[in-house]
Amino acid sequence: MMGIFERLFRRQRAPIADQTQGTTSANAKVKALKWEVLDGYVPQDQGQVKEVAIVTAAIAAGEASASSFQVKQIMKRNPEVVFVSLVAAALAAEVYPESRFRITAIKKKIRRS
């Protein structure tokens, strides 16, 4: 069970490269757009941090009761990413119902002011 927490919270993010290609005017416009990668996790609300830390430490202590734990950061799923991924997967599943899908990144266009 302890391995779950290590896999979830010790992951390093690699920078995502721009994957546009070609030199036509349409591709030039796509290259000029600015995109922001949305994080899959966002910081937890301060009101719920204590409860989540207690539950997490209790689960982790189940395997190693002689150890002590210090919760440094608590994150929750980004609701915007969850919503977009569900809509995208549902639309893709309509076309290919027997297939499986894995969404690797969700990007948001940055509005220029």
GUFI-947830 format. One record per atom (N, C-alpha, C, O): residue number from 0; chain; x, z negated, y negated. Coordinates in Angstrom, 1 decimal, always signed. Layout:
% GUFI-947830
- NUM A X Z Y
...
END
This chain:
% GUFI-947830
- 0 A +0.8 +0.0 +1.2
- 0 A +0.0 +0.0 +0.0
- 0 A +0.9 +0.0 -1.3
- 0 A +0.5 +0.6 -2.3
- 1 A +2.0 -0.7 -1.2
- 1 A +2.9 -0.7 -2.3
- 1 A +3.4 +0.6 -2.7
- 1 A +3.7 +0.9 -3.9
- 2 A +3.6 +1.5 -1.7
- 2 A +4.1 +2.8 -2.0
- 2 A +3.2 +3.6 -2.9
- 2 A +3.6 +4.5 -3.6
- 3 A +1.9 +3.3 -2.8
- 3 A +0.9 +4.0 -3.7
- 3 A +1.2 +3.8 -5.1
- 3 A +1.2 +4.7 -5.9
- 4 A +1.5 +2.6 -5.5
- 4 A +1.7 +2.2 -6.9
- 4 A +3.0 +2.9 -7.4
- 4 A +3.1 +3.3 -8.5
- 5 A +4.0 +2.9 -6.5
- 5 A +5.3 +3.5 -6.9
- 5 A +5.1 +5.0 -7.1
- 5 A +5.7 +5.6 -8.1
- 6 A +4.4 +5.7 -6.3
- 6 A +4.2 +7.1 -6.5
- 6 A +3.4 +7.4 -7.7
- 6 A +3.6 +8.4 -8.4
- 7 A +2.4 +6.6 -8.0
- 7 A +1.6 +6.8 -9.2
- 7 A +2.3 +6.6 -10.5
- 7 A +2.1 +7.3 -11.5
- 8 A +3.1 +5.5 -10.6
- 8 A +3.6 +5.1 -11.9
- 8 A +5.0 +5.4 -12.1
- 8 A +5.5 +5.1 -13.2
- 9 A +5.8 +6.0 -11.2
- 9 A +7.2 +6.3 -11.4
- 9 A +7.4 +7.8 -11.4
- 9 A +8.6 +8.2 -11.2
- 10 A +6.4 +8.6 -11.7
- 10 A +6.5 +10.0 -11.7
- 10 A +7.1 +10.5 -13.0
- 10 A +6.6 +10.0 -14.1
- 11 A +8.0 +11.4 -13.0
- 11 A +8.6 +12.0 -14.2
- 11 A +7.9 +13.3 -14.4
- 11 A +7.7 +14.1 -13.5
- 12 A +7.6 +13.6 -15.7
- 12 A +7.0 +14.9 -16.0
- 12 A +8.1 +15.9 -16.5
- 12 A +8.9 +15.5 -17.3
- 13 A +8.0 +17.0 -15.9
- 13 A +8.8 +18.1 -16.3
- 13 A +8.2 +18.9 -17.4
- 13 A +7.0 +19.1 -17.4
- 14 A +8.9 +19.4 -18.4
- 14 A +8.3 +20.2 -19.5
- 14 A +7.8 +21.5 -18.9
- 14 A +8.3 +22.1 -18.0
- 15 A +6.6 +21.9 -19.4
- 15 A +6.0 +23.1 -18.9
- 15 A +6.4 +24.3 -19.8
- 15 A +6.2 +24.3 -21.0
- 16 A +6.9 +25.3 -19.2
- 16 A +7.3 +26.5 -19.9
- 16 A +6.2 +27.4 -20.2
- 16 A +5.2 +27.4 -19.5
- 17 A +6.3 +28.2 -21.3
- 17 A +5.3 +29.2 -21.6
- 17 A +5.3 +30.3 -20.6
- 17 A +6.4 +30.9 -20.4
- 18 A +4.2 +30.6 -20.0
- 18 A +4.2 +31.6 -18.9
- 18 A +3.6 +32.9 -19.3
- 18 A +3.3 +33.8 -18.5
- 19 A +3.5 +33.2 -20.6
- 19 A +3.0 +34.5 -21.1
- 19 A +4.2 +35.5 -20.9
- 19 A +5.3 +35.1 -21.0
- 20 A +3.8 +36.8 -20.7
- 20 A +4.8 +37.8 -20.6
- 20 A +4.3 +39.1 -21.2
- 20 A +3.1 +39.3 -21.4
- 21 A +5.2 +40.1 -21.4
- 21 A +4.9 +41.4 -21.9
- 21 A +5.2 +41.5 -23.4
- 21 A +5.4 +40.5 -24.0
- 22 A +5.1 +42.7 -23.9
- 22 A +5.4 +42.9 -25.3
- 22 A +4.3 +43.6 -26.1
- 22 A +4.5 +44.0 -27.2
- 23 A +3.1 +43.8 -25.5
- 23 A +2.0 +44.4 -26.2
- 23 A +1.5 +43.5 -27.3
- 23 A +1.8 +42.3 -27.3
- 24 A +0.6 +44.1 -28.1
- 24 A +0.1 +43.3 -29.3
- 24 A -0.7 +42.2 -28.8
- 24 A -0.7 +41.1 -29.4
- 25 A -1.5 +42.4 -27.7
- 25 A -2.3 +41.3 -27.2
- 25 A -1.5 +40.1 -26.7
- 25 A -1.8 +39.0 -26.9
- 26 A -0.4 +40.5 -26.0
- 26 A +0.5 +39.4 -25.5
- 26 A +1.3 +38.8 -26.6
- 26 A +1.6 +37.6 -26.5
- 27 A +1.5 +39.5 -27.7
- 27 A +2.2 +38.9 -28.8
- 27 A +1.3 +37.8 -29.5
- 27 A +1.8 +36.8 -29.9
- 28 A +0.0 +38.1 -29.5
- 28 A -0.9 +37.1 -30.1
- 28 A -1.0 +35.9 -29.2
- 28 A -1.1 +34.7 -29.7
- 29 A -1.0 +36.1 -27.9
- 29 A -1.0 +34.9 -26.9
- 29 A +0.2 +34.1 -27.1
- 29 A +0.2 +32.9 -27.1
- 30 A +1.4 +34.7 -27.3
- 30 A +2.6 +34.0 -27.5
- 30 A +2.6 +33.2 -28.8
- 30 A +3.2 +32.1 -28.8
- 31 A +1.9 +33.7 -29.8
- 31 A +1.9 +33.0 -31.1
- 31 A +1.0 +31.7 -31.0
- 31 A +1.1 +30.8 -31.9
- 32 A +0.1 +31.6 -30.0
- 32 A -0.8 +30.4 -29.9
- 32 A +0.0 +29.2 -29.5
- 32 A +1.0 +29.3 -28.8
- 33 A -0.4 +28.1 -30.0
- 33 A +0.3 +26.8 -29.7
- 33 A -0.7 +26.0 -28.8
- 33 A -1.9 +25.9 -29.1
- 34 A -0.1 +25.6 -27.7
- 34 A -0.9 +24.8 -26.7
- 34 A -0.3 +23.5 -26.5
- 34 A +0.9 +23.3 -26.5
- 35 A -1.2 +22.5 -26.2
- 35 A -0.7 +21.1 -26.0
- 35 A -1.2 +20.8 -24.5
- 35 A -2.4 +20.9 -24.2
- 36 A -0.3 +20.2 -23.8
- 36 A -0.6 +19.8 -22.4
- 36 A -1.3 +18.5 -22.5
- 36 A -0.8 +17.5 -23.1
- 37 A -2.5 +18.4 -21.9
- 37 A -3.2 +17.1 -21.9
- 37 A -2.7 +16.2 -20.8
- 37 A -2.6 +16.7 -19.6
- 38 A -2.4 +15.0 -21.1
- 38 A -2.0 +14.0 -20.0
- 38 A -3.1 +13.7 -19.1
- 38 A -4.3 +13.5 -19.5
- 39 A -2.8 +13.5 -17.8
- 39 A -3.8 +13.1 -16.8
- 39 A -4.2 +11.7 -17.0
- 39 A -5.3 +11.3 -16.5
- 40 A -3.3 +10.9 -17.6
- 40 A -3.6 +9.5 -17.8
- 40 A -3.4 +9.1 -19.2
- 40 A -2.5 +9.6 -19.9
- 41 A -4.3 +8.2 -19.7
- 41 A -4.2 +7.6 -21.1
- 41 A -4.1 +6.1 -21.0
- 41 A -4.5 +5.5 -20.0
- 42 A -3.6 +5.4 -22.0
- 42 A -3.5 +4.0 -22.0
- 42 A -4.9 +3.3 -21.8
- 42 A -5.9 +3.8 -22.4
- 43 A -5.0 +2.2 -21.1
- 43 A -6.2 +1.5 -20.8
- 43 A -6.6 +0.7 -22.1
- 43 A -5.8 +0.3 -22.9
- 44 A -7.9 +0.6 -22.3
- 44 A -8.4 -0.2 -23.4
- 44 A -7.9 -1.7 -23.3
- 44 A -7.8 -2.2 -22.2
- 45 A -7.6 -2.3 -24.4
- 45 A -7.0 -3.6 -24.4
- 45 A -7.9 -4.7 -23.8
- 45 A -7.5 -5.7 -23.3
- 46 A -9.2 -4.5 -23.9
- 46 A -10.2 -5.4 -23.4
- 46 A -10.2 -5.6 -21.9
- 46 A -10.6 -6.6 -21.4
- 47 A -9.7 -4.5 -21.2
- 47 A -9.8 -4.5 -19.7
- 47 A -8.4 -4.7 -19.1
- 47 A -8.3 -4.7 -17.9
- 48 A -7.4 -4.8 -19.9
- 48 A -6.0 -4.8 -19.3
- 48 A -5.8 -6.1 -18.4
- 48 A -5.2 -5.9 -17.4
- 49 A -6.3 -7.2 -18.8
- 49 A -6.0 -8.4 -18.1
- 49 A -6.7 -8.4 -16.7
- 49 A -6.1 -8.7 -15.7
- 50 A -8.0 -7.9 -16.6
- 50 A -8.7 -7.8 -15.4
- 50 A -8.0 -6.8 -14.4
- 50 A -7.8 -7.1 -13.2
- 51 A -7.6 -5.7 -15.0
- 51 A -6.9 -4.7 -14.1
- 51 A -5.6 -5.2 -13.6
- 51 A -5.2 -4.9 -12.5
- 52 A -4.8 -5.9 -14.5
- 52 A -3.5 -6.4 -14.1
- 52 A -3.7 -7.4 -12.9
- 52 A -2.9 -7.5 -12.0
- 53 A -4.7 -8.3 -13.0
- 53 A -4.9 -9.3 -12.0
- 53 A -5.3 -8.6 -10.7
- 53 A -4.8 -9.0 -9.6
- 54 A -6.2 -7.6 -10.7
- 54 A -6.6 -7.0 -9.4
- 54 A -5.4 -6.2 -8.8
- 54 A -5.2 -6.3 -7.6
- 55 A -4.6 -5.5 -9.7
- 55 A -3.5 -4.8 -9.2
- 55 A -2.4 -5.7 -8.6
- 55 A -1.9 -5.4 -7.5
- 56 A -2.1 -6.8 -9.2
- 56 A -1.2 -7.7 -8.7
- 56 A -1.7 -8.4 -7.4
- 56 A -0.9 -8.6 -6.5
- 57 A -3.0 -8.6 -7.3
- 57 A -3.5 -9.2 -6.1
- 57 A -3.4 -8.2 -4.9
- 57 A -3.1 -8.6 -3.8
- 58 A -3.7 -6.9 -5.2
- 58 A -3.5 -5.9 -4.1
- 58 A -2.1 -5.8 -3.7
- 58 A -1.8 -5.7 -2.5
- 59 A -1.2 -5.7 -4.6
- 59 A +0.2 -5.6 -4.3
- 59 A +0.8 -6.8 -3.6
- 59 A +1.6 -6.7 -2.7
- 60 A +0.3 -8.0 -4.0
- 60 A +0.7 -9.3 -3.3
- 60 A +0.2 -9.4 -1.9
- 60 A +0.8 -10.2 -1.1
- 61 A -0.7 -8.6 -1.5
- 61 A -1.2 -8.6 -0.1
- 61 A -0.2 -8.2 +0.9
- 61 A -0.1 -8.7 +2.0
- 62 A +0.7 -7.3 +0.5
- 62 A +1.8 -6.9 +1.4
- 62 A +3.0 -7.8 +1.3
- 62 A +3.7 -8.0 +2.3
- 63 A +3.4 -8.2 +0.1
- 63 A +4.6 -9.0 -0.1
- 63 A +4.2 -10.3 -0.9
- 63 A +4.4 -10.4 -2.1
- 64 A +3.6 -11.2 -0.2
- 64 A +3.1 -12.5 -0.8
- 64 A +4.2 -13.3 -1.4
- 64 A +4.0 -14.2 -2.3
- 65 A +5.5 -13.2 -0.9
- 65 A +6.6 -14.0 -1.5
- 65 A +7.1 -13.4 -2.7
- 65 A +8.0 -14.0 -3.4
- 66 A +6.7 -12.3 -3.1
- 66 A +7.3 -11.6 -4.3
- 66 A +6.5 -11.9 -5.6
- 66 A +5.4 -12.4 -5.5
- 67 A +7.1 -11.7 -6.7
- 67 A +6.4 -11.8 -8.0
- 67 A +6.3 -10.5 -8.6
- 67 A +7.1 -9.6 -8.4
- 68 A +5.2 -10.2 -9.4
- 68 A +5.0 -8.9 -10.0
- 68 A +4.8 -9.1 -11.5
- 68 A +4.2 -10.0 -12.0
- 69 A +5.2 -8.0 -12.2
- 69 A +5.0 -8.0 -13.6
- 69 A +4.4 -6.6 -13.9
- 69 A +5.1 -5.6 -13.7
- 70 A +3.2 -6.6 -14.5
- 70 A +2.6 -5.3 -14.8
- 70 A +3.0 -4.9 -16.2
- 70 A +2.7 -5.7 -17.2
- 71 A +3.7 -3.8 -16.3
- 71 A +4.2 -3.4 -17.6
- 71 A +3.3 -2.4 -18.4
- 71 A +3.2 -2.5 -19.6
- 72 A +2.6 -1.6 -17.7
- 72 A +1.7 -0.6 -18.3
- 72 A +0.5 -0.3 -17.5
- 72 A +0.7 -0.1 -16.2
- 73 A -0.6 -0.2 -18.1
- 73 A -1.9 +0.1 -17.3
- 73 A -2.5 +1.4 -18.0
- 73 A -2.7 +1.4 -19.2
- 74 A -2.7 +2.4 -17.1
- 74 A -3.2 +3.7 -17.6
- 74 A -4.5 +3.9 -16.8
- 74 A -4.7 +3.4 -15.7
- 75 A -5.4 +4.8 -17.4
- 75 A -6.6 +5.2 -16.8
- 75 A -6.7 +6.7 -16.9
- 75 A -6.0 +7.3 -17.7
- 76 A -7.5 +7.3 -16.0
- 76 A -7.7 +8.8 -16.0
- 76 A -8.2 +9.2 -17.4
- 76 A -9.1 +8.6 -17.9
- 77 A -7.7 +10.3 -17.9
- 77 A -8.2 +10.9 -19.1
- 77 A -9.5 +11.5 -18.9
- 77 A -9.6 +12.5 -18.1
- 78 A -10.6 +11.0 -19.5
- 78 A -11.9 +11.6 -19.2
- 78 A -12.1 +13.1 -19.6
- 78 A -12.8 +13.8 -18.9
- 79 A -11.4 +13.5 -20.6
- 79 A -11.4 +14.9 -21.0
- 79 A -10.8 +15.8 -19.9
- 79 A -11.4 +16.9 -19.6
- 80 A -9.7 +15.4 -19.3
- 80 A -9.1 +16.1 -18.2
- 80 A -10.0 +16.1 -17.0
- 80 A -10.1 +17.2 -16.3
- 81 A -10.6 +15.0 -16.6
- 81 A -11.5 +14.9 -15.5
- 81 A -12.6 +15.9 -15.7
- 81 A -13.0 +16.6 -14.7
- 82 A -13.2 +15.9 -16.8
- 82 A -14.4 +16.8 -17.1
- 82 A -14.0 +18.3 -17.0
- 82 A -14.7 +19.1 -16.3
- 83 A -12.9 +18.7 -17.6
- 83 A -12.5 +20.1 -17.6
- 83 A -12.1 +20.5 -16.2
- 83 A -12.4 +21.6 -15.8
- 84 A -11.4 +19.6 -15.5
- 84 A -11.0 +20.0 -14.1
- 84 A -12.2 +20.2 -13.2
- 84 A -12.2 +21.0 -12.3
- 85 A -13.2 +19.3 -13.3
- 85 A -14.5 +19.5 -12.5
- 85 A -15.2 +20.7 -12.8
- 85 A -15.7 +21.4 -11.9
- 86 A -15.3 +21.1 -14.1
- 86 A -16.0 +22.3 -14.5
- 86 A -15.2 +23.5 -14.0
- 86 A -15.8 +24.4 -13.5
- 87 A -13.9 +23.5 -14.2
- 87 A -13.1 +24.7 -13.7
- 87 A -13.2 +24.8 -12.2
- 87 A -13.3 +25.9 -11.7
- 88 A -13.1 +23.7 -11.5
- 88 A -13.2 +23.8 -10.0
- 88 A -14.5 +24.3 -9.5
- 88 A -14.7 +25.0 -8.6
- 89 A -15.6 +23.8 -10.2
- 89 A -17.0 +24.2 -9.9
- 89 A -17.1 +25.7 -10.1
- 89 A -17.7 +26.4 -9.3
- 90 A -16.6 +26.2 -11.2
- 90 A -16.7 +27.7 -11.5
- 90 A -15.9 +28.5 -10.5
- 90 A -16.4 +29.5 -10.1
- 91 A -14.8 +28.0 -10.2
- 91 A -13.9 +28.8 -9.2
- 91 A -14.6 +28.7 -7.8
- 91 A -14.5 +29.7 -7.0
- 92 A -15.2 +27.6 -7.4
- 92 A -15.8 +27.4 -6.1
- 92 A -17.0 +28.3 -6.0
- 92 A -17.4 +28.6 -4.9
- 93 A -17.7 +28.6 -7.1
- 93 A -18.8 +29.5 -7.0
- 93 A -18.4 +30.9 -6.6
- 93 A -19.1 +31.6 -5.8
- 94 A -17.2 +31.3 -7.0
- 94 A -16.7 +32.7 -6.6
- 94 A -16.1 +32.6 -5.2
- 94 A -16.3 +33.5 -4.4
- 95 A -15.4 +31.6 -4.9
- 95 A -14.7 +31.5 -3.6
- 95 A -15.1 +30.1 -2.9
- 95 A -14.3 +29.2 -3.0
- 96 A -16.2 +30.1 -2.3
- 96 A -16.7 +28.8 -1.8
- 96 A -15.9 +28.2 -0.6
- 96 A -16.0 +27.0 -0.4
- 97 A -15.2 +29.0 +0.1
- 97 A -14.4 +28.5 +1.2
- 97 A -13.0 +28.1 +0.9
- 97 A -12.3 +27.6 +1.7
- 98 A -12.6 +28.2 -0.4
- 98 A -11.3 +28.0 -0.8
- 98 A -11.1 +26.6 -1.3
- 98 A -12.1 +25.9 -1.6
- 99 A -9.9 +26.1 -1.4
- 99 A -9.5 +24.8 -2.0
- 99 A -8.7 +25.1 -3.3
- 99 A -8.0 +26.1 -3.4
- 100 A -8.9 +24.2 -4.3
- 100 A -8.2 +24.4 -5.5
- 100 A -7.5 +23.2 -6.0
- 100 A -7.9 +22.1 -5.7
- 101 A -6.3 +23.4 -6.6
- 101 A -5.5 +22.3 -7.2
- 101 A -5.2 +22.7 -8.6
- 101 A -4.5 +23.7 -8.8
- 102 A -5.6 +21.9 -9.6
- 102 A -5.4 +22.2 -11.0
- 102 A -4.1 +21.5 -11.3
- 102 A -4.0 +20.2 -11.2
- 103 A -3.1 +22.2 -11.8
- 103 A -1.8 +21.6 -12.0
- 103 A -1.6 +21.2 -13.5
- 103 A -0.8 +20.3 -13.7
- 104 A -2.2 +21.9 -14.4
- 104 A -2.1 +21.5 -15.8
- 104 A -3.3 +22.0 -16.6
- 104 A -3.9 +23.0 -16.3
- 105 A -3.7 +21.2 -17.5
- 105 A -4.8 +21.5 -18.5
- 105 A -4.2 +21.5 -19.9
- 105 A -3.6 +20.5 -20.3
- 106 A -4.4 +22.6 -20.6
- 106 A -3.8 +22.8 -21.9
- 106 A -4.9 +22.9 -22.9
- 106 A -6.0 +23.4 -22.6
- 107 A -4.7 +22.4 -24.1
- 107 A -5.6 +22.5 -25.2
- 107 A -5.0 +23.2 -26.4
- 107 A -3.8 +23.0 -26.7
- 108 A -5.7 +24.2 -26.9
- 108 A -5.2 +24.9 -28.1
- 108 A -5.2 +24.0 -29.3
- 108 A -6.1 +23.3 -29.6
- 109 A -4.0 +24.1 -30.0
- 109 A -3.8 +23.3 -31.2
- 109 A -4.4 +24.1 -32.3
- 109 A -4.0 +25.2 -32.6
- 110 A -5.3 +23.5 -33.1
- 110 A -5.8 +24.2 -34.3
- 110 A -4.9 +24.1 -35.4
- 110 A -4.3 +23.0 -35.7
- 111 A -4.7 +25.2 -36.0
- 111 A -3.8 +25.2 -37.2
- 111 A -4.6 +24.9 -38.5
- 111 A -5.8 +25.4 -38.6
- 112 A -4.1 +24.1 -39.3
- 112 A -4.8 +23.8 -40.6
- 112 A -4.4 +24.6 -41.8
- 112 A -4.9 +24.4 -42.9
END
